[in-house]
Amino acid sequence: MNALFLPLMIGAWQIVLIVLVVLLMFGGKKIPELMRGLGSGLKEFKEASKDDDTDDNSDSASKIDEKK
């Protein structure tokens, strides 16, 4: 096993420890709000990237039409 990848290997005990630290830091009532915010942020990011892809496609299509 390469020593470079050893810190990236996370086991079950490390995950449990991370969850406990997050619970202690934020408390049980604050975590659903944090997850809701994370979900809405991801949703906005996906929509923005989808809009950017459609903008790129329409720009390239209009450039092809202009060349004809």
Secondary structure, DSSP 8 states (H G I E B T S, - for coil): --TTSGGG---HHHHHHHHHHHHHHH-TTTHHHHHHHHHHHHHHHHHHHHHHHHHHHHHHHHHHHHH-
